[in-house]
């Protein structure tokens, strides 16, 4: 049975773990990576990884893959903030990395963080494999397959068909219709949510055969999240000339309707997969109020 814990419990647990598991390796580049990684954000993606695994109640440690999700997200933020992209000066209440250091260091930090994300996935795999070899973990958990699927999924979701492709479209290919709009939203935002849920599910002991349903569930969450953000950012995006805001395409009432629709679909699929969790319940309720 799941203990009743609040959002902050998981965030504090994550903050402790990331400092313990992402130790200083020395040098300016590593320090630059730590500067951005330790700039406290919402930590939403690793939170989703942790509570998805916890909902499965297999009591498996998925902290390394949770850190991987935050590394990928932070790398994408550093890239988005660069002068050649969104040209942001501040992030999370601090100077953006290229302003704190320089543009070349910021670019190299993104390379380093993406590489470290894969390292964290491999470390999580090795720690579970060790338990399995010691007879402390069921042989039914197909760890080699879990590892292969995780690597394939992260490569896809962070690359051309995911976050990287989404940022390119946001910069250079203004959506001309609804289909193109949602393709950009999926790649730019939804993809990394999909990765967060999927890593928590796979390494948390979920049934591999149901991963497609987990991906569908995650897409509903990510779309609802982005639509609600678009509603709140609508006026500011108009002033900034943002190319990608779903409200500009479909109008406020339609986006409110669709956000509610995706939240309902997410809630249903989440329950069907046995991934219900008190923190997720409260999160969905807050998102519904924001919409």
Helices and strands as residue ranges (DSSP letters): H 7-21, H 28-37, H 44-56, H 63-81, E 90-91, E 94-95, H 97-100, H 103-133, H 143-158, H 163-172, H 178-185, I 186-190, H 191-203, G 208-210, H 211-240, H 246-250, H 252-272, H 278-290
